[in-house]
């Protein structure tokens, strides 16, 4: 286990729209005896697409401030959103590569009495589970194995790419989520579109729904029982998105979309309500009926 303390960085979407994801993380990590240090000074990461495109230096300043907060508390950062991971990791990378840029950002931070040094490590939740906890300990925490449940993995964009910055796994042939899903007793399904973007960053209204349609067609063809993912933005695209697909294309999938720690929480014996799965538009009753 990593000896440095870990602070969860919840970002915007989890507290504002999907508090069930935070609940599942706290419950499942509590079962694994992973202590978390809560910090209430974090802000939006900020967004790795639109904010960065509009003003990159302001984007860096906000990200550096968040990292500086963690430095002041002497903690590493654990993200629960792939977009937050991307922003904070890329900011760390860019500021380490360019000393002049780092000083410009620090002049901004000096206005609020802060300074960024570059001493805090940022990792996504799944990296903490893989590297600090380990698959064996996760497997040992399971009391209700998800045997015979087939989980279609969705990686999305920001966890893996750009690979020269993220260094989470092989960007083209990742396996981190497969190994974590296997630890619950479930079977990860390698479907055709598992690396496709969720489409949330597209400005067009038509492209995201078509991408969602393609992904769910791929999952359905692979025979999966549910989708497993690790990003609230992707969840937003798919939990509601498949209902929109049904309305627009008359194609009904009814495939539950489950955040990884919710999936792990089911395997650890927590109830639907404790994990907030009752709040999802596409319910998980079919999954629970097979494992209870």
Backbone as CSV, one residue per row, in Angstrom:
resi,resn,N_x,N_y,N_z,CA_x,CA_y,CA_z,C_x,C_y,C_z
1,UNK,0.847,-1.199,0.000,0.000,0.000,0.000,0.880,1.246,0.000
2,UNK,0.545,2.216,-0.852,1.244,3.492,-0.887,1.116,4.193,0.465
3,UNK,2.249,4.652,1.016,2.239,5.244,2.355,1.773,6.700,2.344
4,UNK,1.859,7.369,1.224,1.446,8.773,1.170,-0.080,8.852,1.208
5,UNK,-0.595,9.816,1.931,-2.038,9.966,2.057,-2.666,10.369,0.717
6,UNK,-3.909,9.962,0.540,-4.618,10.179,-0.722,-5.855,11.038,-0.474
7,UNK,-5.993,12.090,-1.285,-7.175,12.943,-1.219,-8.032,12.699,-2.454
8,UNK,-9.314,12.392,-2.277,-10.182,12.231,-3.448,-10.503,13.579,-4.075
9,UNK,-10.426,13.622,-5.380,-10.790,14.813,-6.151,-12.062,14.451,-6.903
10,UNK,-13.205,15.003,-6.461,-14.501,14.575,-6.999,-14.894,15.314,-8.263
11,UNK,-14.257,16.458,-8.531,-14.632,17.217,-9.710,-16.001,17.848,-9.561
12,UNK,-16.670,18.079,-10.693,-17.980,18.751,-10.696,-19.142,17.777,-10.828
13,UNK,-19.051,16.868,-11.801,-20.218,16.064,-12.166,-20.638,15.096,-11.069
14,UNK,-19.672,14.515,-10.372,-20.026,13.538,-9.333,-20.793,14.212,-8.187
15,UNK,-20.294,15.306,-7.602,-21.086,15.945,-6.536,-22.407,16.525,-7.035
16,UNK,-22.415,17.087,-8.248,-23.600,17.795,-8.729,-24.667,16.862,-9.297
17,UNK,-24.244,15.781,-9.982,-25.212,14.940,-10.694,-25.223,13.487,-10.241
18,UNK,-24.063,12.967,-9.843,-23.971,11.535,-9.576,-23.309,11.235,-8.223
19,UNK,-23.910,11.709,-7.125,-23.321,11.440,-5.806,-23.264,9.951,-5.478
20,UNK,-24.045,9.131,-6.189,-23.991,7.683,-5.968,-22.609,7.111,-6.299
21,UNK,-21.900,7.764,-7.190,-20.553,7.294,-7.521,-19.611,7.528,-6.343
22,UNK,-19.705,8.698,-5.731,-18.899,8.959,-4.529,-19.251,7.964,-3.429
23,UNK,-20.550,7.711,-3.245,-20.970,6.772,-2.203,-20.380,5.391,-2.442
24,UNK,-20.392,4.951,-3.689,-19.861,3.616,-3.993,-18.348,3.554,-3.787
25,UNK,-17.669,4.636,-4.107,-16.208,4.671,-3.902,-15.885,4.621,-2.414
26,UNK,-16.580,5.427,-1.640,-16.310,5.448,-0.199,-16.614,4.079,0.424
27,UNK,-17.687,3.451,0.017,-18.039,2.153,0.603,-17.056,1.064,0.180
28,UNK,-16.759,0.992,-1.100,-15.888,-0.084,-1.573,-14.452,0.100,-1.101
29,UNK,-13.950,1.345,-1.085,-12.596,1.576,-0.584,-12.536,1.395,0.930
30,UNK,-13.629,1.731,1.622,-13.686,1.479,3.061,-13.567,-0.003,3.358
31,UNK,-14.235,-0.822,2.565,-14.145,-2.265,2.737,-12.712,-2.765,2.505
32,UNK,-11.994,-2.057,1.639,-10.607,-2.419,1.339,-9.612,-1.715,2.265
33,UNK,-10.121,-0.944,3.218,-9.313,-0.239,4.209,-8.339,0.741,3.559
34,UNK,-8.849,1.472,2.569,-8.076,2.537,1.930,-8.517,3.868,2.538
35,UNK,-7.692,4.506,3.352,-8.094,5.774,3.981,-8.042,6.930,2.982
36,UNK,-8.988,7.828,3.086,-9.046,9.006,2.234,-9.019,10.261,3.088
37,UNK,-8.307,11.268,2.610,-8.227,12.561,3.298,-9.073,13.559,2.513
38,UNK,-10.165,14.007,3.094,-11.063,14.925,2.393,-10.555,16.359,2.481
39,UNK,-10.555,17.023,1.330,-10.141,18.422,1.230,-11.275,19.198,0.573
40,UNK,-11.719,20.260,1.196,-12.870,20.990,0.670,-12.479,22.220,-0.144
41,UNK,-11.197,22.344,-0.496,-10.736,23.538,-1.221,-10.585,23.310,-2.721
42,UNK,-10.794,22.094,-3.175,-10.691,21.836,-4.603,-11.836,22.507,-5.364
43,UNK,-11.560,22.865,-6.627,-12.589,23.423,-7.507,-12.728,22.513,-8.727
44,UNK,-13.442,22.980,-9.736,-13.479,22.288,-11.026,-12.054,22.084,-11.512
45,UNK,-11.818,21.003,-12.254,-10.430,20.592,-12.580,-9.573,21.609,-13.367
46,UNK,-9.943,22.339,-14.392,-11.218,22.437,-15.083,-11.282,21.569,-16.345
47,UNK,-12.439,21.609,-16.992,-12.759,20.821,-18.184,-11.601,20.742,-19.187
48,UNK,-11.250,19.506,-19.630,-10.092,19.342,-20.507,-10.345,19.622,-21.985
49,UNK,-11.555,20.012,-22.339,-11.848,20.250,-23.762,-12.152,21.726,-24.009
50,UNK,-13.318,22.185,-23.589,-13.766,23.529,-23.956,-12.998,24.623,-23.235
51,UNK,-12.776,24.458,-21.932,-12.045,25.475,-21.163,-10.626,25.603,-21.707
52,UNK,-9.987,24.468,-21.930,-8.608,24.494,-22.431,-8.530,25.131,-23.815
53,UNK,-9.513,24.838,-24.660,-9.509,25.389,-26.016,-9.712,26.905,-26.013
54,UNK,-10.447,27.390,-25.034,-10.749,28.830,-24.981,-9.561,29.639,-24.464
55,UNK,-8.926,29.169,-23.404,-7.790,29.901,-22.843,-6.911,28.913,-22.072
56,UNK,-5.866,28.438,-22.725,-5.061,27.363,-22.154,-4.326,27.796,-20.889
57,UNK,-3.868,29.046,-20.849,-3.116,29.479,-19.676,-4.026,29.637,-18.452
58,UNK,-5.232,30.111,-18.662,-6.180,30.160,-17.545,-6.535,28.744,-17.079
59,UNK,-6.706,27.859,-18.037,-6.973,26.446,-17.725,-5.853,25.868,-16.867
60,UNK,-4.620,26.135,-17.255,-3.470,25.661,-16.487,-3.430,26.277,-15.090
61,UNK,-3.779,27.534,-14.985,-3.731,28.205,-13.681,-4.720,27.577,-12.707
62,UNK,-5.926,27.268,-13.175,-6.920,26.646,-12.298,-6.465,25.241,-11.891
63,UNK,-5.953,24.487,-12.868,-5.463,23.142,-12.564,-4.295,23.192,-11.580
64,UNK,-3.369,24.128,-11.807,-2.212,24.255,-10.921,-2.636,24.655,-9.515
65,UNK,-3.671,25.472,-9.404,-4.167,25.832,-8.075,-4.673,24.586,-7.337
66,UNK,-5.423,23.744,-8.024,-5.889,22.502,-7.389,-4.718,21.640,-6.924
67,UNK,-3.718,21.532,-7.771,-2.541,20.740,-7.408,-1.786,21.380,-6.247
68,UNK,-1.741,22.699,-6.225,-1.071,23.411,-5.127,-1.804,23.195,-3.804
69,UNK,-3.129,23.116,-3.866,-3.903,22.801,-2.663,-3.471,21.445,-2.106
70,UNK,-3.337,20.451,-2.985,-2.902,19.121,-2.550,-1.487,19.167,-1.982
71,UNK,-0.621,19.975,-2.588,0.751,20.102,-2.084,0.764,20.691,-0.684
72,UNK,-0.077,21.691,-0.451,-0.127,22.299,0.877,-0.586,21.303,1.942
73,UNK,-1.430,20.351,1.522,-1.919,19.329,2.453,-1.012,18.104,2.489
74,UNK,0.024,18.091,1.632,0.984,16.978,1.556,0.287,15.651,1.256
75,UNK,-0.536,15.665,0.214,-1.259,14.460,-0.193,-1.116,14.251,-1.696
76,UNK,-1.328,13.015,-2.126,-1.505,12.716,-3.539,-2.989,12.827,-3.861
77,UNK,-3.288,12.958,-5.133,-4.669,13.152,-5.587,-5.183,11.881,-6.248
78,UNK,-6.383,11.476,-5.866,-7.074,10.369,-6.514,-8.315,10.911,-7.199
79,UNK,-8.357,10.816,-8.518,-9.507,11.284,-9.270,-10.507,10.144,-9.473
80,UNK,-11.749,10.531,-9.755,-12.794,9.536,-10.021,-13.435,9.776,-11.379
81,UNK,-12.877,10.695,-12.128,-13.391,11.099,-13.440,-12.218,11.130,-14.414
82,UNK,-12.405,10.551,-15.585,-11.305,10.507,-16.553,-10.927,11.901,-17.039
83,UNK,-11.918,12.794,-17.179,-11.612,14.157,-17.601,-10.767,14.903,-16.585
84,UNK,-11.102,14.759,-15.303,-10.287,15.374,-14.245,-8.873,14.813,-14.255
85,UNK,-8.765,13.502,-14.453,-7.449,12.869,-14.514,-6.639,13.471,-15.642
86,UNK,-7.260,13.612,-16.793,-6.580,14.158,-17.962,-6.089,15.579,-17.713
87,UNK,-6.961,16.428,-17.177,-6.579,17.819,-16.928,-5.420,17.923,-15.951
88,UNK,-5.533,17.266,-14.810,-4.516,17.415,-13.772,-3.199,16.765,-14.172
89,UNK,-3.275,15.626,-14.879,-2.039,14.987,-15.340,-1.364,15.807,-16.436
90,UNK,-2.161,16.316,-17.360,-1.573,17.108,-18.439,-0.986,18.405,-17.893
91,UNK,-1.673,19.029,-16.954,-1.132,20.248,-16.347,0.206,19.967,-15.674
92,UNK,0.282,18.886,-14.930,1.542,18.505,-14.281,2.646,18.304,-15.306
93,UNK,2.297,17.625,-16.393,3.267,17.337,-17.457,3.773,18.626,-18.105
94,UNK,2.856,19.491,-18.492,3.236,20.718,-19.191,4.068,21.639,-18.309
95,UNK,3.710,21.731,-17.045,4.447,22.614,-16.138,5.819,22.049,-15.783
96,UNK,5.962,20.733,-15.831,7.273,20.118,-15.595,8.185,20.287,-16.810
97,UNK,7.587,20.348,-17.997,8.353,20.452,-19.240,8.841,21.874,-19.525
98,UNK,8.141,22.871,-19.001,8.406,24.257,-19.390,8.513,25.128,-18.135
99,UNK,9.738,25.415,-17.732,9.968,26.184,-16.507,9.443,27.616,-16.631
100,UNK,9.562,28.187,-17.822,9.065,29.557,-18.020,7.542,29.597,-17.871
101,UNK,6.863,28.601,-18.439,5.413,28.507,-18.297,5.025,28.325,-16.838
102,UNK,5.766,27.498,-16.149,5.496,27.266,-14.727,5.605,28.568,-13.935
103,UNK,6.591,29.379,-14.239,6.761,30.641,-13.520,5.637,31.619,-13.843
104,UNK,5.175,31.618,-15.109,4.047,32.484,-15.458,2.794,32.073,-14.680
105,UNK,2.577,30.784,-14.587,1.422,30.282,-13.836,1.567,30.629,-12.358
106,UNK,2.768,30.500,-11.843,2.984,30.821,-10.425,2.817,32.313,-10.134
107,UNK,3.085,33.160,-11.118,2.824,34.588,-10.910,1.318,34.818,-10.773
108,UNK,0.527,34.074,-11.498,-0.928,34.153,-11.341,-1.337,33.670,-9.951
109,UNK,-0.774,32.524,-9.554,-1.135,31.948,-8.260,-0.684,32.831,-7.097
110,UNK,0.386,33.579,-7.304,0.893,34.457,-6.233,-0.140,35.504,-5.827
111,UNK,-1.050,35.842,-6.739,-2.088,36.824,-6.418,-3.005,36.330,-5.305
112,UNK,-3.088,35.005,-5.151,-3.921,34.445,-4.074,-3.057,33.741,-3.026
113,UNK,-1.778,34.083,-3.022,-0.879,33.576,-1.994,-0.535,32.109,-2.126
114,UNK,-0.498,31.590,-3.351,-0.208,30.173,-3.555,0.934,30.000,-4.548
115,UNK,1.526,28.797,-4.529,2.586,28.462,-5.470,2.523,26.966,-5.788
116,UNK,2.734,26.645,-7.053,2.758,25.249,-7.501,4.206,24.792,-7.640
117,UNK,4.541,23.654,-7.029,5.912,23.135,-7.086,6.041,21.895,-7.967
118,UNK,5.007,21.086,-8.036,5.088,19.870,-8.846,5.415,18.632,-8.040
119,UNK,4.994,18.571,-6.785,5.351,17.451,-5.914,4.206,16.454,-5.693
120,UNK,3.028,16.751,-6.195,1.869,15.886,-5.964,1.624,14.963,-7.149
121,UNK,1.370,13.703,-6.861,1.060,12.720,-7.892,-0.455,12.634,-8.076
122,UNK,-0.894,12.531,-9.326,-2.314,12.407,-9.656,-2.553,11.037,-10.283
123,UNK,-3.506,10.303,-9.702,-3.864,8.996,-10.262,-5.370,8.814,-10.256
124,UNK,-5.851,8.102,-11.249,-7.262,7.738,-11.257,-7.490,6.638,-10.228
125,UNK,-8.692,6.590,-9.736,-9.122,5.561,-8.790,-8.673,4.160,-9.205
126,UNK,-8.821,3.825,-10.489,-8.497,2.455,-10.912,-6.997,2.178,-10.814
127,UNK,-6.171,3.220,-10.924,-4.731,3.031,-10.721,-4.427,2.756,-9.252
128,UNK,-5.119,3.450,-8.372,-4.939,3.205,-6.938,-5.330,1.770,-6.605
129,UNK,-6.445,1.320,-7.176,-6.894,-0.047,-6.920,-5.896,-1.057,-7.457
130,UNK,-5.400,-0.835,-8.650,-4.440,-1.773,-9.245,-3.094,-1.751,-8.538
131,UNK,-2.567,-0.552,-8.285,-1.184,-0.431,-7.847,-1.002,-0.449,-6.335
132,UNK,-1.947,0.116,-5.594,-1.824,0.179,-4.140,-2.549,-0.968,-3.448
133,UNK,-3.756,-1.240,-3.905,-4.557,-2.296,-3.273,-4.195,-3.656,-3.854
134,UNK,-4.260,-3.768,-5.153,-3.936,-5.024,-5.824,-5.167,-5.881,-6.064
135,UNK,-5.128,-6.601,-7.165,-6.262,-7.427,-7.574,-6.567,-8.507,-6.542
136,UNK,-5.553,-9.068,-5.923,-5.784,-10.149,-4.949,-6.596,-9.663,-3.755
137,UNK,-6.262,-8.477,-3.232,-7.015,-7.936,-2.095,-8.438,-7.589,-2.488
138,UNK,-8.608,-7.101,-3.697,-9.965,-6.817,-4.170,-10.769,-8.106,-4.223
139,UNK,-10.175,-9.139,-4.776,-10.860,-10.433,-4.876,-11.217,-10.981,-3.488
140,UNK,-10.336,-10.779,-2.538,-10.593,-11.268,-1.177,-11.746,-10.519,-0.504
141,UNK,-12.030,-9.287,-0.947,-13.110,-8.497,-0.339,-14.490,-8.896,-0.867
142,UNK,-14.517,-9.720,-1.894,-15.779,-10.100,-2.532,-16.501,-11.153,-1.707
143,UNK,-17.754,-10.875,-1.379,-18.590,-11.833,-0.641,-19.739,-12.361,-1.493
144,UNK,-19.992,-11.690,-2.621,-21.086,-12.070,-3.513,-20.544,-12.009,-4.945
145,UNK,-19.744,-13.009,-5.346,-19.088,-12.956,-6.655,-20.087,-12.856,-7.802
146,UNK,-19.708,-12.075,-8.797,-20.595,-11.818,-9.928,-20.395,-12.861,-11.024
147,UNK,-20.412,-14.108,-10.628,-20.206,-15.193,-11.572,-21.255,-15.157,-12.680
148,UNK,-20.818,-15.405,-13.895,-21.697,-15.474,-15.068,-22.229,-14.119,-15.525
149,UNK,-21.814,-13.022,-14.871,-22.199,-11.690,-15.337,-21.148,-11.202,-16.333
150,UNK,-21.610,-10.829,-17.527,-20.708,-10.369,-18.583,-20.730,-8.843,-18.646
151,UNK,-19.558,-8.257,-18.472,-19.445,-6.799,-18.398,-18.706,-6.266,-19.622
152,UNK,-19.385,-5.431,-20.407,-18.741,-4.773,-21.548,-17.966,-3.566,-21.044
153,UNK,-16.675,-3.587,-21.217,-15.807,-2.500,-20.732,-15.905,-1.300,-21.666
154,UNK,-15.961,-0.101,-21.060,-15.828,1.123,-21.842,-14.696,1.951,-21.242
155,UNK,-13.631,2.143,-22.006,-12.483,2.920,-21.533,-12.664,4.417,-21.762
156,UNK,-13.276,4.783,-22.886,-13.360,6.197,-23.215,-12.014,6.744,-23.677
157,UNK,-11.903,8.065,-23.697,-10.716,8.726,-24.258,-9.649,9.067,-23.221
158,UNK,-10.060,9.770,-22.178,-9.104,10.529,-21.376,-8.285,9.699,-20.400
159,UNK,-8.721,8.507,-20.059,-7.925,7.698,-19.131,-6.618,7.250,-19.760
160,UNK,-6.612,7.006,-21.051,-5.466,6.374,-21.713,-4.652,7.318,-22.601
161,UNK,-5.267,8.376,-23.101,-4.597,9.206,-24.100,-4.626,10.675,-23.700
162,UNK,-3.559,11.404,-24.076,-2.371,10.988,-24.811,-1.463,10.089,-23.970
163,UNK,-1.004,9.005,-24.551,-0.290,7.980,-23.792,1.027,8.483,-23.219
164,UNK,1.660,9.462,-23.888,2.942,9.975,-23.389,2.779,10.797,-22.119
165,UNK,1.528,11.156,-21.804,1.237,11.893,-20.580,0.575,10.998,-19.541
166,UNK,-0.380,10.180,-19.966,-1.197,9.441,-19.013,-0.470,8.260,-18.382
167,UNK,0.161,7.414,-19.174,0.931,6.272,-18.647,0.104,5.379,-17.708
168,UNK,-1.166,5.194,-18.035,-2.017,4.341,-17.206,-1.902,2.893,-17.634
169,UNK,-1.897,2.681,-18.948,-1.871,1.340,-19.514,-1.541,1.479,-20.986
170,UNK,-1.403,0.371,-21.682,-1.220,0.410,-23.125,-2.461,1.067,-23.736
171,UNK,-2.270,2.158,-24.474,-3.400,2.926,-24.979,-4.208,2.167,-26.027
172,UNK,-3.590,1.240,-26.716,-4.294,0.487,-27.757,-4.789,-0.873,-27.278
173,UNK,-4.080,-1.444,-26.319,-4.455,-2.764,-25.810,-4.474,-2.755,-24.278
174,UNK,-5.336,-1.933,-23.697,-5.366,-1.833,-22.234,-5.992,-3.077,-21.604
175,UNK,-5.669,-3.293,-20.336,-6.279,-4.422,-19.626,-6.581,-4.102,-18.167
176,UNK,-6.330,-2.874,-17.732,-6.527,-2.541,-16.320,-7.971,-2.775,-15.889
177,UNK,-8.940,-2.368,-16.698,-10.338,-2.551,-16.301,-10.756,-4.010,-16.368
178,UNK,-10.204,-4.733,-17.332,-10.520,-6.167,-17.418,-10.083,-6.892,-16.155
179,UNK,-8.864,-6.594,-15.672,-8.362,-7.285,-14.479,-9.197,-6.905,-13.243
180,UNK,-9.607,-5.654,-13.152,-10.407,-5.225,-12.003,-11.804,-5.833,-12.044
181,UNK,-12.374,-5.938,-13.229,-13.687,-6.574,-13.356,-13.591,-8.058,-13.006
182,UNK,-12.553,-8.713,-13.451,-12.370,-10.136,-13.135,-12.300,-10.366,-11.631
183,UNK,-11.745,-9.397,-10.898,-11.619,-9.544,-9.451,-12.976,-9.611,-8.765
184,UNK,-14.025,-9.105,-9.410,-15.380,-9.175,-8.836,-16.049,-10.518,-9.112
185,UNK,-15.421,-11.326,-9.950,-16.014,-12.590,-10.366,-16.704,-12.504,-11.707
186,UNK,-16.895,-11.286,-12.217,-17.566,-11.090,-13.505,-16.603,-11.372,-14.656
187,UNK,-17.173,-11.492,-15.844,-16.385,-11.748,-17.046,-16.348,-10.500,-17.911
188,UNK,-15.169,-9.906,-18.140,-15.097,-8.738,-19.023,-15.275,-9.150,-20.479
189,UNK,-16.055,-8.363,-21.215,-16.339,-8.650,-22.616,-15.596,-7.649,-23.496
190,UNK,-14.835,-8.170,-24.416,-14.062,-7.340,-25.336,-14.903,-7.089,-26.587
191,UNK,-15.646,-5.987,-26.594,-16.500,-5.691,-27.740,-15.807,-4.726,-28.698
192,UNK,-16.347,-4.600,-29.874,-15.701,-3.896,-30.980,-15.405,-2.427,-30.671
193,UNK,-16.301,-1.745,-29.934,-16.183,-0.296,-29.741,-15.754,0.090,-28.328
194,UNK,-15.027,-0.766,-27.645,-14.706,-0.486,-26.242,-13.798,0.732,-26.068
195,UNK,-13.079,1.136,-27.103,-12.192,2.302,-27.005,-12.777,3.543,-27.659
196,UNK,-14.003,3.457,-28.160,-14.611,4.603,-28.828,-14.977,5.690,-27.821
197,UNK,-14.807,6.940,-28.230,-15.216,8.084,-27.413,-16.716,8.029,-27.139
198,UNK,-17.126,8.526,-25.989,-18.559,8.565,-25.671,-19.280,9.633,-26.479
199,UNK,-18.532,10.576,-27.039,-19.126,11.606,-27.881,-19.497,12.887,-27.168
200,UNK,-19.253,12.946,-25.864,-19.699,14.102,-25.078,-19.023,15.401,-25.514
201,UNK,-17.827,15.301,-26.058,-17.099,16.504,-26.435,-17.466,17.056,-27.800
202,UNK,-18.356,16.386,-28.519,-18.722,16.836,-29.865,-19.691,18.011,-29.805
203,UNK,-19.494,18.977,-30.662,-20.382,20.131,-30.712,-21.687,19.799,-31.444
204,UNK,-21.633,18.840,-32.352,-22.824,18.437,-33.089,-23.784,17.664,-32.190
205,UNK,-25.079,17.851,-32.403,-26.070,17.079,-31.661,-26.234,15.679,-32.229
206,UNK,-25.916,15.505,-33.504,-26.161,14.231,-34.182,-25.056,13.208,-33.942
207,UNK,-23.817,13.669,-33.848,-22.700,12.727,-33.741,-22.726,11.934,-32.431
208,UNK,-22.925,12.566,-31.254,-22.901,11.785,-30.008,-23.934,10.671,-29.961
209,UNK,-25.149,10.930,-30.410,-26.178,9.893,-30.327,-25.869,8.742,-31.275
210,UNK,-25.240,9.044,-32.403,-24.840,7.965,-33.309,-23.713,7.137,-32.709
211,UNK,-22.791,7.803,-32.023,-21.699,7.076,-31.360,-22.250,6.192,-30.241
212,UNK,-23.205,6.729,-29.474,-23.850,5.925,-28.436,-24.538,4.715,-29.050
213,UNK,-25.226,4.940,-30.148,-25.897,3.837,-30.854,-24.896,2.773,-31.279
214,UNK,-23.762,3.201,-31.852,-22.741,2.246,-32.304,-22.182,1.437,-31.132
215,UNK,-21.967,2.109,-30.016,-21.394,1.439,-28.847,-22.363,0.406,-28.286
216,UNK,-23.624,0.770,-28.158,-24.595,-0.183,-27.605,-24.898,-1.319,-28.568
217,UNK,-24.827,-1.061,-29.856,-24.962,-2.150,-30.820,-23.806,-3.129,-30.665
218,UNK,-22.611,-2.589,-30.459,-21.429,-3.425,-30.255,-21.565,-4.263,-28.984
219,UNK,-22.038,-3.635,-27.911,-22.210,-4.341,-26.638,-23.273,-5.423,-26.761
220,UNK,-24.370,-5.089,-27.417,-25.454,-6.050,-27.584,-24.998,-7.253,-28.407
221,UNK,-24.267,-6.998,-29.472,-23.775,-8.078,-30.324,-22.800,-8.980,-29.582
222,UNK,-22.085,-8.405,-28.612,-21.112,-9.190,-27.836,-21.782,-10.013,-26.735
223,UNK,-23.061,-9.774,-26.484,-23.790,-10.555,-25.497,-23.538,-10.161,-24.062
224,UNK,-23.183,-8.899,-23.822,-22.901,-8.439,-22.453,-24.197,-8.179,-21.688
225,UNK,-24.093,-8.317,-20.361,-25.242,-8.049,-19.480,-25.310,-6.597,-19.037
226,UNK,-24.170,-5.917,-19.025,-24.123,-4.522,-18.584,-22.873,-3.871,-19.141
227,UNK,-22.804,-2.559,-18.991,-21.606,-1.802,-19.352,-20.897,-1.385,-18.077
228,UNK,-19.577,-1.530,-18.034,-18.773,-1.079,-16.904,-17.869,0.058,-17.330
229,UNK,-17.880,1.157,-16.571,-17.051,2.311,-16.934,-16.515,3.014,-15.692
230,UNK,-15.717,4.067,-15.917,-15.038,4.720,-14.796,-15.043,6.237,-14.939
231,UNK,-16.062,6.765,-15.639,-16.109,8.209,-15.866,-17.546,8.701,-15.821
232,UNK,-17.851,9.717,-15.001,-19.220,10.231,-14.927,-19.693,10.881,-16.216
233,UNK,-18.785,11.456,-16.982,-19.182,12.059,-18.256,-19.650,10.981,-19.226
234,UNK,-18.903,9.896,-19.297,-19.322,8.771,-20.136,-20.650,8.202,-19.640
235,UNK,-20.797,8.095,-18.319,-22.053,7.597,-17.755,-23.218,8.468,-18.204
236,UNK,-23.022,9.773,-18.175,-24.063,10.706,-18.597,-24.470,10.451,-20.037
237,UNK,-23.503,10.139,-20.887,-23.787,9.871,-22.298,-24.576,8.591,-22.493
238,UNK,-24.330,7.587,-21.646,-24.870,6.263,-21.914,-26.130,5.913,-21.129
239,UNK,-26.234,6.353,-19.885,-27.422,6.010,-19.108,-28.657,6.665,-19.736
240,UNK,-28.548,7.938,-20.039,-29.620,8.636,-20.735,-29.561,8.390,-22.238
241,UNK,-28.341,8.248,-22.743,-28.146,8.150,-24.187,-28.870,6.986,-24.832
242,UNK,-28.897,5.825,-24.158,-29.563,4.689,-24.794,-31.080,4.874,-24.834
243,UNK,-31.609,5.680,-23.913,-33.036,6.016,-23.980,-33.295,6.937,-25.182
244,UNK,-32.380,7.855,-25.427,-32.498,8.734,-26.591,-32.362,7.948,-27.890
245,UNK,-31.486,6.955,-27.880,-31.337,6.082,-29.049,-32.639,5.334,-29.325
246,UNK,-33.270,4.845,-28.260,-34.540,4.133,-28.420,-35.605,5.033,-29.048
247,UNK,-35.640,6.292,-28.632,-36.644,7.215,-29.171,-36.366,7.591,-30.623
248,UNK,-35.093,7.802,-30.942,-34.746,8.288,-32.283,-34.707,7.168,-33.322
249,UNK,-34.176,5.998,-32.905,-33.964,4.928,-33.883,-34.866,3.711,-33.652
250,UNK,-35.698,3.774,-32.627,-36.575,2.651,-32.282,-35.747,1.382,-32.026
251,UNK,-34.653,1.552,-31.293,-33.776,0.435,-30.919,-33.635,0.438,-29.397
252,UNK,-34.199,-0.531,-28.752,-34.215,-0.574,-27.299,-33.186,-1.579,-26.800
253,UNK,-32.254,-1.107,-25.942,-31.184,-1.979,-25.455,-31.373,-2.385,-23.993
254,UNK,-31.734,-1.461,-23.127,-31.935,-1.757,-21.703,-30.694,-2.411,-21.084
255,UNK,-29.527,-1.830,-21.363,-28.266,-2.349,-20.825,-27.850,-1.465,-19.649
256,UNK,-27.833,-1.991,-18.424,-27.432,-1.175,-17.268,-26.012,-0.633,-17.430
257,UNK,-25.836,0.615,-17.050,-24.516,1.266,-17.097,-24.047,1.422,-15.654
258,UNK,-22.906,0.808,-15.331,-22.483,0.699,-13.937,-21.055,1.217,-13.768
259,UNK,-20.894,2.162,-12.861,-19.557,2.655,-12.497,-18.805,1.532,-11.784
260,UNK,-17.478,1.463,-11.983,-16.747,0.296,-11.478,-16.956,0.049,-9.990
261,UNK,-16.898,1.069,-9.156,-17.031,0.836,-7.710,-18.444,0.440,-7.317
262,UNK,-19.418,0.748,-8.161,-20.755,0.207,-7.937,-20.756,-1.298,-8.216
263,UNK,-20.098,-1.679,-9.279,-19.981,-3.103,-9.613,-19.252,-3.851,-8.499
264,UNK,-18.129,-3.284,-8.054,-17.383,-3.884,-6.957,-18.227,-3.915,-5.693
265,UNK,-18.986,-2.858,-5.439,-19.844,-2.795,-4.257,-20.895,-3.897,-4.249
266,UNK,-21.472,-4.181,-5.418,-22.418,-5.303,-5.501,-21.727,-6.581,-5.068
267,UNK,-20.511,-6.802,-5.590,-19.762,-8.015,-5.260,-19.353,-8.060,-3.792
268,UNK,-19.201,-6.893,-3.175,-18.837,-6.831,-1.753,-20.048,-6.956,-0.836
269,UNK,-21.240,-7.037,-1.416,-22.436,-7.285,-0.623,-23.272,-6.073,-0.275
270,UNK,-22.925,-4.896,-0.795,-23.719,-3.709,-0.512,-25.038,-3.758,-1.280
271,UNK,-26.031,-3.042,-0.768,-27.351,-3.048,-1.386,-27.407,-2.065,-2.554
272,UNK,-28.439,-2.222,-3.361,-28.693,-1.302,-4.478,-28.755,0.144,-3.982
273,UNK,-29.467,0.354,-2.872,-29.647,1.705,-2.332,-28.339,2.265,-1.796
274,UNK,-27.541,1.436,-1.141,-26.259,1.910,-0.608,-25.329,2.363,-1.729
275,UNK,-25.463,1.768,-2.890,-24.600,2.095,-4.031,-25.239,3.097,-4.980
276,UNK,-26.477,3.481,-4.706,-27.163,4.454,-5.546,-27.573,3.936,-6.907
277,UNK,-27.588,2.625,-7.074,-27.970,2.066,-8.368,-29.449,2.248,-8.670
278,UNK,-30.232,2.494,-7.640,-31.658,2.752,-7.840,-31.904,4.108,-8.500
279,UNK,-30.878,4.953,-8.571,-31.001,6.271,-9.177,-30.758,6.247,-10.686
280,UNK,-30.283,5.128,-11.210,-29.995,5.044,-12.634,-31.276,4.900,-13.445
281,UNK,-31.256,5.420,-14.656,-32.429,5.303,-15.518,-32.649,3.859,-15.965
282,UNK,-31.563,3.180,-16.308,-31.660,1.773,-16.692,-31.295,0.943,-15.470
283,UNK,-32.244,0.222,-14.920,-32.091,-0.451,-13.638,-31.250,-1.727,-13.756
284,UNK,-30.726,-2.150,-12.610,-29.827,-3.311,-12.568,-30.510,-4.549,-11.986
285,UNK,-31.829,-4.556,-11.962,-32.547,-5.678,-11.358,-32.154,-7.017,-11.963
286,UNK,-31.929,-7.020,-13.279,-31.577,-8.281,-13.944,-30.235,-8.814,-13.463
287,UNK,-29.327,-7.902,-13.113,-28.009,-8.314,-12.599,-28.157,-8.861,-11.187
288,UNK,-28.868,-8.127,-10.342,-29.023,-8.544,-8.949,-29.749,-9.876,-8.837
289,UNK,-30.715,-10.107,-9.704,-31.481,-11.349,-9.643,-30.599,-12.566,-9.877
290,UNK,-29.496,-12.367,-10.569,-28.618,-13.498,-10.913,-27.508,-13.725,-9.906
291,UNK,-27.270,-12.757,-9.013,-26.169,-12.930,-8.052,-26.663,-13.070,-6.624
292,UNK,-27.926,-12.749,-6.361,-28.449,-12.836,-4.994,-29.024,-14.223,-4.714
